[in-house]
Amino acid sequence: MPYLIDGHNVIGQMPDVSLDDPNDEALLVQKLIAFNARTRQKCVVVFDHGVPGGLSRMSTKQVQVVFAPLRSSADLVMIERIGHAEDKARWTVVSSDRDVLAAARRNKMAVMASADFAALLGSPQPAAAPADPDPGEASDVQVSPNDVDAWMAFFNQGRPQRK
């Protein structure tokens, strides 16, 4: 399910990014790219007051970054996008703004509070537990420095021989 995200609302809920940081948008975009890498969920993040407004060069194929035009706001851009979105039931709208969330609900879109989404960004999914080793296989293999040197020489890595 793709996410339509009010960027500054989410930043305001993050413990490790501040709205006072001049790079706050870029820091959030980096977190969204990492989020997409682990979840494969497309994200469209909208920020207030870009000069010029519109699609940003920070965008990737899976994380679209949009700045509201100077005389608009992220909320207005999001409400417009909600109204024009295709396959509305697939989308989740992330915001703290009541008007944005109400527009999403009217359009049968899922909603998520900014604080809840910020928590998702801050807590990556745990890695899968490694498979149990073969019972006949040693689980703690020790390799001597001489063995490492022999293999390095075999693979012609140019590692100097130990004396």
ChimeraX attribute file (.defattr): number of C-alpha atoms within 10 A of each C-alpha:
attribute: neighborCount
match mode: 1-to-1
recipient: residues
	/A:1	12
	/A:2	17
	/A:3	20
	/A:4	22
	/A:5	26
	/A:6	24
	/A:7	24
	/A:8	22
	/A:9	21
	/A:10	24
	/A:11	20
	/A:12	18
	/A:13	19
	/A:14	19
	/A:15	10
	/A:16	10
	/A:17	16
	/A:18	16
	/A:19	15
	/A:20	8
	/A:21	10
	/A:22	9
	/A:23	11
	/A:24	18
	/A:25	21
	/A:26	13
	/A:27	15
	/A:28	20
	/A:29	21
	/A:30	14
	/A:31	15
	/A:32	21
	/A:33	21
	/A:34	15
	/A:35	21
	/A:36	17
	/A:37	12
	/A:38	11
	/A:39	12
	/A:40	13
	/A:41	15
	/A:42	21
	/A:43	25
	/A:44	20
	/A:45	25
	/A:46	28
	/A:47	23
	/A:48	21
	/A:49	17
	/A:50	19
	/A:51	11
	/A:52	11
	/A:53	17
	/A:54	16
	/A:55	14
	/A:56	15
	/A:57	9
	/A:58	13
	/A:59	16
	/A:60	13
	/A:61	8
	/A:62	16
	/A:63	22
	/A:64	20
	/A:65	22
	/A:66	24
	/A:67	22
	/A:68	22
	/A:69	17
	/A:70	12
	/A:71	9
	/A:72	14
	/A:73	17
	/A:74	24
	/A:75	22
	/A:76	15
	/A:77	20
	/A:78	28
	/A:79	18
	/A:80	13
	/A:81	13
	/A:82	23
	/A:83	13
	/A:84	11
	/A:85	14
	/A:86	10
	/A:87	9
	/A:88	16
	/A:89	13
	/A:90	13
	/A:91	21
	/A:92	20
	/A:93	25
	/A:94	27
	/A:95	26
	/A:96	21
	/A:97	13
	/A:98	10
	/A:99	14
	/A:100	23
	/A:101	24
	/A:102	14
	/A:103	18
	/A:104	26
	/A:105	14
	/A:106	11
	/A:107	15
	/A:108	16
	/A:109	20
	/A:110	17
	/A:111	20
	/A:112	17
	/A:113	17
	/A:114	24
	/A:115	18
	/A:116	14
	/A:117	17
	/A:118	20
	/A:119	14
	/A:120	12
	/A:121	18
	/A:122	14
	/A:123	9
	/A:124	12
	/A:125	11
	/A:126	6
	/A:127	6
	/A:128	6
	/A:129	6
	/A:130	6
	/A:131	6
	/A:132	7
	/A:133	9
	/A:134	8
	/A:135	7
	/A:136	6
	/A:137	8
	/A:138	9
	/A:139	10
	/A:140	6
	/A:141	7
	/A:142	8
	/A:143	8
	/A:144	9
	/A:145	11
	/A:146	12
	/A:147	11
	/A:148	14
	/A:149	17
	/A:150	14
	/A:151	13
	/A:152	15
	/A:153	14
	/A:154	10
	/A:155	10
	/A:156	9
	/A:157	10
	/A:158	10
	/A:159	13
	/A:160	9
	/A:161	12
	/A:162	8
	/A:163	4
